[in-house]
Amino acid sequence: MNAGPTSSAAPKKPKARLNGTVDRTTTINAPSLEQLDLTSKRVLVVGGTGGLGRAVAQQALDLGAEVTVVGRTFRDQATDRLAFVQADLSSMREAVRLGKELPTETYDVAFFSLGIMAAKTREETAEGIERDLAVSYLSRLAVLQGLSSRLGAARPISARQPRVFIMGAPGAGNIGRLEDLNSERGYKPMAAHMTTVAGNEILVLAGHRRLPGPAYFGLNPGLIKTDIRSNFLGEGSLLHRLAEVAVGVAGPSPQTYATRIVPLLFTDDLNGRTGLMFNNKAQVILPSAGLDTAYSDRFLDASEALLRRAAG
């Protein structure tokens, strides 16, 4: 199985690349939407009640899949193929419970898109975790700790390895603030958010070792018009509205993104692979320099300690 980097060199902060750098040596082909029949597939979308997660859930549903979405507010109508699980994943206790209780043994894909951006002044959850870190990264780690070994385990022996897709900004050169994950010593909103970005990329690169069972893949959608910036810019503010207009002009819509990415979730070209990451055109991008095995393990050790503190 192909995995991410294993060098033990000391991490160096590289130049940031928002959408990542395309890996010209690796090509992954995916079927067209017209070729894709998902009537036998089951998909879990954590963060599937809005934004990109909702678009991906709807696209998979349109292609015949059974979809379960997790979130706080359900905006769609439940059907025999669309189920909703309510959860507040700013709570690590809730995330731990969800990971243990979600019946994912027959699922093929778990897709994590839930996330926010750090506020201009530090926000802290009732459990003492910086809010962006809690929602956008630690909740994913907590859920995966509970379900990784069970994901897809009850499917036929001939079924391909289950897959986990983690949305963030992998390949953008962020290694996070290992010495202050929870932004307790000092707070800068973008530095705090980039720590969540690094954490999610590390989950992709180290997942097969630390949370064995599925194959792990990362998604960097770049700039797309969603509500993710509302926490930083102020929901409904003039600056927020202007920013979303600009992003809407520059980037694809959530629906366009979903048509590009959903075929990737099921392509045979990912069989036997793990640790690959993709831009918003479904092209493979290079991992961030500095996220080697030693650094990734230290980052995850610190994350797990923080999670245990929060979840009691």
N, C-alpha and C positions, 0 to 999 in steps of 0.2 A: 504494500500500500504506500502510495506516495504521500509524503507529509511535508510540513513546513521546515524552516531552517533549523539546524542543530548546532551551529557554531557557538562556542563559549566566549567569543570576543566581547569586550566591554561595550555596552550600548553607547552609540553616538547619535545625537539628535540630527537627523538629516533635514534637508530642505523640504518644506511642506509641499505636497502635490494634492490638491483638493480631490481630484478624480482618480488619483493613482497613476502609475506608469504602466502602459500596456506591455505585457510579456510577449514579445514577438516569437518566442520559441515554443509557446504552448497555445494550441487552438482547441477549443471545445465547441463542437457542433451540436445544435439542438434542433429538434423537429419543428416544422412550422405549426402554427395554430391549427391549420386545416388537417394536419396529420395526427394531431394529438387527441386521444380519447382517454379521458381520465375516469371513466365510469367504475373502474375497480380500485381507485385510489382514495386514500383518506389523508386529509391534511389538517394540521393544527396551526392556527395563526394566532400567536400571542401579540396582541396589539392590532387585532383585526376589525376593530369597530370604527376606525377612521383612517384617513391618510393613505399611505402606500399599502399598509396591511389590509385595509378594507378593499382596495382595488385588486390586490393579489387574491384575496379570498373570493371576490366576486368572479374574477377571471377563471379561477380553478373550478368554482361552482358551475359557471357557464359551460365548462368543458366536461362536466359530468361527475366531478369528484364529490365526495362527502367532506364537508368542511366544518370544523369546530373553531369558533373565534373566542378569544379571551379578551376582556376589557372591562371598562367601568360602565359604559352606556351603550346599549345595543340600538343601532339605528335602522336595522333591517327587520324583516319578518322571518321568524324561525320556520323551517320546513322540515321534511323528512331527511333532507340532505344538508341542512344548515342549522347547527346548534350553537348556543351561546352559553359561556361560562362567565359569570360575573366575578371580578376580582380587582382589588385595589393593590397594585403591585408597587406602590410606594412603601408598603409594609413588607418587611422581610419575613415576618411570621406568616403573612398571607402567601408570599411567594414560596416559602418552604412547604406550607400545607398544600398548595396547588401542585407543586412538583411531585409530592407523594401520592396525591389522590387522583390526578388526571388519569383516566384509563386509556393510555396511549399504546397498549400492546399490539393493536392492529393498525396503527398509523404508519404511513410511509414517509411522511415529511413533517418536520416541525419547523415553523418559520417564525422568527422573532423580529418584530419591527417596532415594538413599543418603545417610545423614547421621547424625551423633551430636550430643551437646551437650558443650561444653567441660567438662573436669574441674575440681574445686575448686582443684587446684594444676596448674600448667602442665605439660602432657605434650608431648614433642617426638618426632617421628619420627626414624628413622635418617638422614634427609636434612636434618634441621634445621628442620622446619616444625612449628609448633604443630598438634597432632593434629586438632583440630576443623576448623581452616582447611584442612588437607590433605584430610581425608575429605569434608567437607561442601560445599566450594567449589572449591578448586584442582583437585581430581581431575576435576570436571565441566568446568572450563575446558580442562584438558589433553585430555580425551577429545573434546570438541567441536572443538578445534583440528584434530584428526586426521580427524574424520568429517563435519564440517558440509558441506563441498563435495561429499562423496560420497553423503550420505544421500538415498536415493530416486532417485539419478541414472540408474539403469538401468530405471526403470519407464517405461511408455508415455508419450509426449509429452502425451497428454490427461490424465494423472494430475494431481491437485491438488498444490500445493506441499507437500513434506514438512513435518512439524511437530515441534518440540521443546517438551516440557513440563518445566518445572523447578520442583520442589517446594521450598518454604522458608517464609518468612513475609513475602511482598511486601506492600506497602501499610501496613506497621506503623510507618512513620516512622523507619526505621533507615538511617543513611548510613555507618556503619562508621567505623573509625579509619584513615584513609588514611595518616596519618603513622607508623603502627606496625601494619601489617597482621599481622605475625607475632608480635605481643605480646612483642617482645624488650626493650622499654624498661620495660614494666610490665605486670602480668597481673591481670586481673579476669575471672572465667569468663564472666559474662553479656556484658561488653563484647566479649570475644573472640568469643563466639557471634554477637553482633549484627553483627560484621564479616562473618561468613560469610553472614548473612541479607542484608546490603546487597549483597555480591558476587553472590549469586544473583539478586537483583532487577535488578542492573545487567546481568547476562547476558541477561535477558529484554528489557530496554529497549534495549540496545545491540547485541544479537546480530545483527540484520539488517545492521548496518554493519560490525561487527568480525569476524563469523563468517558470511559470507553463504552463502545456499543455502536453508536452511529458514526457516519462520516460527517465532517464539518466543513462548511463553506461560508465565505464572507461576501457581503454585497455592499457596494459603494454606489448609491444612487445619484450622488452629486446633488446639485440644486434642483429641487422639484417643489412646486407650490403645494404645501401642506400647512398644517397648523403648528409644526415643530418649533418655529421661531417665536411663537406668541409669548412664551414664558420669559424670553429675553427682551423682546421689543415692547411688550405690553399689548395684550390681546385687544384688538380693535383700535389701537392708537393709529395716528396718522402715519408714523414711521413704519409700523407693522403693515399697514395697508399698502403703502408705497413699495415696501420691500417685496411683498407678495406679488404685486403687479410686475415688478422687474424680474422676479424669479420665474413667473409664469410665461414671460416673453422669452427668457433665455433658455429655459429647460423644458423637458417633456412633461406632459401631464401625468398624474398618477396612473391613469388608464393606459396610456402609451407605454409607460414603464412596465406595467403588469403584462402587457402582451409580449414584451421582450424577455421578461424574466421567468414567467411561469413555465414555458417550454424547457428552460434551463433546469428547473427543479427536478425534471423527470428524464433528462437525456441519458441515454446509455453511455455516452462518452465520460460520465463521471463515475462509472462503476470502477471500483478498486482504487479510487482517489480520495484524498482528504486534504484540507488545508489550502485549497485554491480559493482565490477571491476574484470578484468580477465588478466591472464598472457598469454604468447604466445602459451600455450597449451589449451587455453580456460577454464582453471581452475579458480574458484573464489579465489581471494586473499583478505587479510584483508586490511582495510583502514589504512592510516598512523595515528599514535597516535598524538593528539594535534589539529587535524582539527575538533574541535567540533563546535556546532552551533554558539556560541558567537564569536569565532575566525574567522570562515568562514564568518560571516556577516560583521565583521570589515574589513576583507580582500576584500570582494566584494564592500563594501562602498568605500574603498580607490581606488579600481580598476575603479569603475564607475566615481569617481571624476577625475581620470587621463584621462579616456576616454572622458569625457565631455570637459576637457581642450584641448585635442588633436583635437577633432572633431569640436570644436567651437560651 
